[in-house]
Amino acid sequence: MRNLLFVAVSSLALAACGMNGAEEDTDTTTAQTAPAEDYGYETYDEDNLADSMASNDDAYGMGDSVAREDDAIPDSEERPIMQAQVVLDRVGFGPGVIDGKMGMSTENALRGFQEANDLDVTGELDEATKTALSDWDSIPATRVVTIPASWSSAEYVDIPEDPEGMAKLESLGYKSLDERLAERFHTTVDVLKALNPNGRPAGMNAKGEDSTATSSSQSTTEVKTEKTPPHTDEGKARIESYFTAGQQIRVPNIGGDRIEKGKIDNRDWQRTLASLGVGSDQPEVDRIVVSKAGKTLKAYQGDKLVALFTVSSGSSEFPLPLGEWDIVGEAYNPPYNYDPSVLSGGKEEGKEYTLPPGPNSPVGIVWIDLSKEHYGIHGTPDPETIGRAQSSGCVRLTNWDAARLAGMVSQSTQVIFEA
């Protein structure tokens, strides 16, 4: 059984990488997790505690699946790169943001898949790789889902840029329904808009019908495209959203989102996994290797590569600490201590603030604490920047990849940082 330790923070402040500078100087010794805000939660069924937009298939998208109304709208076009991305994402080789385009994160994912399957490591979707991926040809690039009705009552609040303003909020949650939806399907709002021209799933015509064959279940559906109006509630500004609760939309067909009943003890963390489309079944790994040059984190079972994620790691001012480290513990949905002195490397003074937890926290939704003081592995509120923007010495991943990694590691996992 995996030996997990929840890392707490003195004065509810996490020892974490800074927003723009060095790591916090705080003690992490006692067991505690910060609460996550409940945004509204509808499970798929009694045996799968993922949200109601779950992929409804097995780990690889094959075998029997549960038919549902949303499956009746075929996509209007083939999306081969996106199809490869969703497969790679499902099998543990994260392509980063799923956008249907070749890029650094997708090339890294292909290299990882190729290495794991004893193929020539090219980083290209070549014929040998297509053949190796052909077992998953039954997985379409996209699927249509209905945004849960409960999302309409969730609180979406614009987040101030200054730490004083952030500290006044109860949670650094999602700023809009659109942002929440994009993170749920490992993509961006722009990609979702492209998959849903005029607010309708690609493949659905203006009357709400399947553009290739009329579906009685869809023929009378009027797709709402009204934007959620901004409003203020106790001084909090609400950001306008393009999509609305109850609307059918086309999304990247990510899977591996099954949450087994009884597998996750922490209810708040279970909800977080559901909001990220991350399942509870993750491989236990003995070793992770972060490559500064390659901008990757590789996870191994013995000598077998089982997962790879693109990361941001260090900068010229705060370099990645090369060497071997241990995992001290994990903090789910941690708060964050903002200290300008630490962030500036002692060059600036100022007031400290405790920032609340949430997906838009500077360290995202999880902190994996390392034996190297003040260093850890964590998520981010800006998934598009992974592998491109520098970090403050720590290792930063997308929130969904960080959540998967948290389910793979334990205190017995060896951590290696290499040039």
N, C-alpha and C positions, 0 to 999 in steps of 0.2 A: 504493500500500500504506500502511496506517495505521502511523504512527510511534509505537510504544508505548514508554514508559519505565517500568520498575518502580522505584518509589521505596523506598529503604531508610531505615533509621533508625539513628542513632548509638546504640550500646549496646543494639541491638535494641528501641528504644523509638520509637514513632511520634509525630510531631508532630500531635496530634489534639485535637479538641474534648474538653473535660472531661466527667466524668459529670454534674456539677451546676454547672460553672463555666466558666472561660476555657479557651483552647487551650494545649496544651503548647508549651514553648519548646525545641524540639530541631531539629537540623540534618537535612535530608533531601537527600542528595546522591548517595550511591552506590547501585549497582544490586543489589537483593536482594529476595527474597520469603521470608516466614516459612512453614514447613511447616504444612499442615493435617492434622489427624488423619484416618486412614483408618477410616471407620466400617463398612466392608463395602460392596462395590460390585459390582452385577450389571448389565451393559449390556443394552440392549434387543436389539440385533443387531450384526453386524459393521459395518454402515454407519451405525448410529445409536448413538452412545455415551452417550445418555441412559440413565437407570436403567430397570429392567425394568417400571416403571409408566408408561412414556412414552405419549403420547397416540395413537400409531400412526396419525396422519393427516398430511396435508400442512399447510402453513403456515396455511391458513384452514379446516382441518377438512373440506375438500371433496375430491372425486376418490376414487380407489380407496383403501381402507384395508385393513389386514390384519385378518381376522376372528380373534377369540380367544374363549376360553371365558367370560371375564368380561363380554363384551358381551351375554350371554343373559338378563340380568335388567333389564327395563325399570323406570324409576323409577315410583313409585306416584303421583306428582303432577307437574303442570307447574310450572315455576319460572321465570317470565318475567324477573324482575329478575336472578336469578342467571345465566340464559342470556345476557342482555345484558352482564353483568359479565364472563363468561368470554370473550365475543367481543371486548369492548373490551380486555381484558387481552392477548388474542392479537394484536391489531392495533396495540399500542403505546400505548394510552391507559389507563393503569393505574387501576383502581377502588380501589386499596388492598386491604384485606382483603375477600375475596369472601364475602359473607354473605347474599345474596339480599334485601338491604334497600337502599332509597334512603338516601343519606347524602352528606356533603360530598365525599368522595373519588370516589364514583360520579357525582355531579353535575359535578365537575371533569372527569372522564373524558368524560362526554357533551358538555360544552362543547368540549373539545379535538377530539373526533370531529366535532362539528358544524362547528367552524371549519375543520378540514382538508377537509371535504366541502362547503364553501360553503352550509351550512344556517343558518337562524336560530339564533343561539346562545342557547339557553334553559336548558340544564342539565337538561332534562326528557326523558323517553322519549316524545316526542310522535310523532304519526303520520308526519311527514316523516323523523324519525330512525329510526323502526321500518322505514320503507320502505328507507332507505339501508342498514340493517343486515340487510335481508331476504336479501341474498346469502349470509349465514351462517346461515340458518334450519336448515341440516342439522346444525348443531352442537347437540347436546343440552346441557342445563345441567349434567348430571352424568354420570359413568361409574363403573363398578365396577372396582376393581383388587384385586390380591392383594399384601399387604405382603410384601416380600422376606424369605425365610428368614434371610438374613444379618443382618437387623436384630435378631434375637434375641441375637446374640453381641456386638452393639455396646455400647460403654460409655456409659451415661447416668448422670450424676452431679449431684446437687444442688449448686448453685453458691452459695457463701457471699455475703452481702451486703457484707462488709467487704473492702477491697482486699488486706489481708494474707492472708486466706483464699483469695481468687482467685489471688493470685500463687503459691500453693503447688501449684495444679493444672497439669497438662500442657497442658490445652486448656480454653477456655471453650465447650465443645461443647453439644449439646442436653441438656436436663435430663431428658428422657423420650422414649420412642418417640412418645408423643402429640404432644409439641411439634414433634419432627422431622417428623412426618406433616403437621401443620397448615401448617408453613412450606413443605413440598414442594408443597402444593396451594393456597398463597396464601390461607389461611383461618385459622380458630381451632379449638381443640379442641371448643368448644361447638357450633360449626356441624357438625363431623364427627359428634358424638354425635347431633345432630338428624337428620342424614342417615342414621344407622344406629341406629334405635330398637331397644332391647334387644340391641345389638351386631350387628345384621344389617342389610344394605343395604336401604333403603326399597324395597319391591317384592318382597322375599323373605319368604316366610311362615315360621312357626316350625319347619317341617320342613326348612328350607333350600331350598325350592322357589320358583321364580318364582310370585308370587301370582296371575298372570293365565294362566299356561300352564305345566304341569309340564315341566321340562327334565331329561332323563335325566342330564345331566352334573352337575346340582345336587341331584337328588332324594335322594341318600344323604349329602349334605354336612351335617355337624353343625357349626354355627358356634360357635367357642369364644369365650366371653366372660369367661374367667377373667382376673383382673388379675395383672400381673406383680408378684410380692411384693417388697417392699423388702428390701434386704439391705445389708450393709456389706462392703466389700472394701478392706483396707488403710486403714480409717478413712473411706472414702468412702461416703456415704449414697446409695442408689439410690431414685429416685422411682417410686412405683407408677404403672403405665400402665393405661388402660382398654382400649386396643387391643393386639393381639399379632401377632408375625410369623407369616406364613402365613394370616392371616385375610383374608377378602374384605370389602371395605368400599366404600361409595359416597362419592365425592369430587367436588368441583367439577371440571368438565371443562376444566381449563386446557390450553392447547396451546403451540405455539411453543417446544417443549422439545427439538427435535432438535439433537443435537450431532454435527456432521459430523466424520467420521474425519479426523485430521490437521489440523483447524482450530485446535485449542487445544494449544499446545506444553506448557503447564504442567499436569502431571498432577493436582496438588493442586487447581488452579483448575477443571479439568475436572470433578472430583468435586464441587466446591462448586457449580458450575452445575447438575449433575445433581441435587444435593440440594435445589436451589431451583426445579427445574422451569423452568430458563432455557436457551434454545438458543444455539447459536453464531452463528446468522445474525441479525445486528443491523444496522440502517442506519447508515452513516457520516454524522455530522452536522457541520455547519460552525459552528453557534452554539447555545448554550443560554441561556435567559433565565429567571431565577428571580424571581418576583413575591412580595414579602413580603406585600402585601395579599391577593393571590389564593391564596397558599399553594400555588403551582404551580411546576413546572419544565417549560418547553417546549423541545423540541429541534427544530431546523430543518435542512433541506437547502435552501440558498439561502433563498427566501422561503416554502417549503412546510413546514408543520408536520407532523412525522412521528411525534412521541411527546409525551406529557404525563404527568407524575406529580405527585401531591400530596406536599408536603414540609413539614417543620418548619424554620424558618429564623430564628434569632436570638431575642433577648429584650430587655427594657428595659435590663438590665444589660450584656448583650453583644449589641448590635444587628448585624443583617446589614450587612456593609460594602458599601454601594452603590457601583456603578461597574463598570468593565470589567476583567477579569482574564484571565490565561492559565492553562492547565493545565500544570503542571510534570511530572507523571507520575502513576502509579498504583501502589498497593501492594495485592496480593491477600493476604487472610488475615493482616493485619498484627498485630503485638503492640502493646501500648499502655502508655505511661508515665504512671503515676498520680502526680501532684505536687500535694499539697494547697495549696501556695503559689500555684500557677498557677490551680488550680480555684477558689480563693477570691478571686482578684484581688489577692493579696498580703496578705490579711487574716489568714490562718492559716498556721502552719508545721506540718511533720510529716514523717514518713518517706515517701520515694518508693518506689514498687513498679513492677516491670515485669510487666504482666498478659499472659498467653499469648493467642494468637489463637483465634478461633472465632466462631460465629454469635451467641453471647451476649457477645461483647466490646462495650464501650461504643461502638465505632465499627463494629460489625458485621463484615461479611466483606470490605469493600473501602474503601480510602481514595483519593480522587481529589484530589491535592495541587494547590493554587492558588498563584499568584504573590503573593497577599496572605498575608504571613507568618502562620503558625499557623492558617490557614483552609483548609477543604477540604469535599468532598462525600462522604458516607459512609452506611453502613447503620445498623441499629439492632437491639438485641435485643427491642424492644417495638413490633412493627408496628402494634398497635392505637392507639398514641399519635400516629402521624404526622398532622400537620395540627392536632393538638389541644394537645399539650404543646409548650412552647417548647424551643428548642435553645440551645446555648452559643455562638451566633454563626455556627456552621457550618450547612450544609444537610444535613438528615437525611432519608433515604428508608427504605422497607422494604428488607430485604436483597435480595429478588428484584428490586425496581425498581433498586436501586443496582447490582446485577450486570448488568442489562440496559444501564443507562447506561454502565457501564464498557466494554461492548462497542461503544458508539456513538461515544465521544469519542476524541480524540487530542490531541497537543500543539498541533495547528493549530486546534483548536476554540476559538472565542471564547466567553468566559463573561461574561454581563451580569447584575448584581444590581440590581433596580429596586424602588422603593417600591411 
